[in-house]
Amino acid sequence: MALAVAAAAAGAAAPAPDVDAIVTYETRQVMSSGVTRTDTWQERLVRRGDQVWIERILPAGADDDHDHKAEHVGHKHFNGETAARWLKLGADGQVDVKFVDREHKAVVAIPRAEFGTVGFDGSFAAASSVVPAALARSMKASGAVGDAQWRTDKRDGWSHRVLWSEQRQIALKVESRRDDGSVRRTVSVQLQPATARAVPWDQLGGYAQKRYDDFMD
């Protein structure tokens, strides 16, 4: 079982320290054709108490596909890959999910029934800490790096290593690989200094409020 699946089952996270970070993802997969495919991307992570903001960092030129862009503008369309994800954990443990489309200045509420459609597994703990604290603590402890400690796990054909910071309540690095060597995944978290600027969700004045089903044909 992949670590992401185990993370979804670990439940909601307890309150954690504020975090600003840049998260880098890399996946290397050996295709059936013998070609090795590498995918990399980065996201900005902002965590404040029971709220989390995750936003894809788009490199220059990423929106230069004019035909694709024109298609989006001409139809009701919602791009969940590039929209920012704004998550809020309720007192009842339920997660309120909104996606923020900066280009069209819209905040889109996502009903729970559509979480899977937009690629959210329902785990606030995984979103806010990369790996839920409960899952990290359940893994076998190994060597330490500064105030962080490596944790390891092996299950269902996968091996995982997590560099967990108990002080910051976040995984600083995650390494996962299939035992047959066909897939390797790495997540690296670069903590950023705290800033005094307003959090992203306080900068949405004038944005239209929409629901996900507004984009259904």
ChimeraX attribute file (.defattr): number of C-alpha atoms within 10 A of each C-alpha:
attribute: neighborCount
match mode: 1-to-1
recipient: residues
	/A:1	12
	/A:2	16
	/A:3	20
	/A:4	14
	/A:5	11
	/A:6	14
	/A:7	23
	/A:8	20
	/A:9	16
	/A:10	18
	/A:11	18
	/A:12	21
	/A:13	21
	/A:14	13
	/A:15	13
	/A:16	19
	/A:17	11
	/A:18	15
	/A:19	20
	/A:20	19
	/A:21	19
	/A:22	18
	/A:23	22
	/A:24	17
	/A:25	16
	/A:26	15
	/A:27	16
	/A:28	17
	/A:29	18
	/A:30	14
	/A:31	11
	/A:32	8
	/A:33	6
	/A:34	8
	/A:35	9
	/A:36	12
	/A:37	11
	/A:38	13
	/A:39	10
	/A:40	12
	/A:41	14
	/A:42	18
	/A:43	19
	/A:44	18
	/A:45	25
	/A:46	21
	/A:47	20
	/A:48	16
	/A:49	14
	/A:50	18
	/A:51	19
	/A:52	25
	/A:53	24
	/A:54	22
	/A:55	21
	/A:56	17
	/A:57	16
	/A:58	12
	/A:59	9
	/A:60	7
	/A:61	7
	/A:62	8
	/A:63	10
	/A:64	9
	/A:65	9
	/A:66	9
	/A:67	8
	/A:68	10
	/A:69	11
	/A:70	10
	/A:71	11
	/A:72	13
	/A:73	10
	/A:74	8
	/A:75	10
	/A:76	11
	/A:77	14
	/A:78	18
	/A:79	12
	/A:80	16
	/A:81	12
	/A:82	16
	/A:83	20
	/A:84	23
	/A:85	22
	/A:86	21
	/A:87	23
	/A:88	18
	/A:89	20
	/A:90	11
	/A:91	8
	/A:92	6
	/A:93	13
	/A:94	14
	/A:95	18
	/A:96	17
	/A:97	21
	/A:98	23
	/A:99	27
	/A:100	28
	/A:101	19
	/A:102	13
	/A:103	7
	/A:104	10
	/A:105	14
	/A:106	19
	/A:107	23
	/A:108	25
	/A:109	18
	/A:110	19
	/A:111	13
	/A:112	14
	/A:113	7
	/A:114	12
	/A:115	13
	/A:116	10
	/A:117	11
	/A:118	14
	/A:119	10
	/A:120	17
	/A:121	16
	/A:122	21
	/A:123	24
	/A:124	29
	/A:125	25
	/A:126	24
	/A:127	23
	/A:128	28
	/A:129	23
	/A:130	24
	/A:131	28
	/A:132	28
	/A:133	25
	/A:134	16
	/A:135	20
	/A:136	26
	/A:137	13
	/A:138	11
	/A:139	16
	/A:140	13
	/A:141	17
	/A:142	12
	/A:143	10
	/A:144	13
	/A:145	10
	/A:146	7
	/A:147	11
	/A:148	20
	/A:149	19
	/A:150	21
	/A:151	22
	/A:152	20
	/A:153	17
	/A:154	18
	/A:155	12
	/A:156	9
	/A:157	11
	/A:158	18
	/A:159	18
	/A:160	20
	/A:161	22
	/A:162	28
	/A:163	26
	/A:164	28
	/A:165	21
	/A:166	15
	/A:167	10
	/A:168	16
	/A:169	23
	/A:170	26
	/A:171	26
	/A:172	23
	/A:173	22
	/A:174	22
	/A:175	17
	/A:176	21
	/A:177	22
	/A:178	19
	/A:179	14
	/A:180	8
	/A:181	11
	/A:182	13
	/A:183	18
	/A:184	19
	/A:185	18
	/A:186	18
	/A:187	20
	/A:188	19
	/A:189	23
	/A:190	14
	/A:191	15
	/A:192	13
	/A:193	9
	/A:194	11
	/A:195	8
	/A:196	6
	/A:197	6
	/A:198	8
	/A:199	13
	/A:200	14
	/A:201	14
	/A:202	7
	/A:203	9
	/A:204	13
	/A:205	8
	/A:206	8
	/A:207	15
	/A:208	13
	/A:209	12
	/A:210	16
	/A:211	15
	/A:212	17
	/A:213	12
	/A:214	12
	/A:215	12
	/A:216	9
	/A:217	7
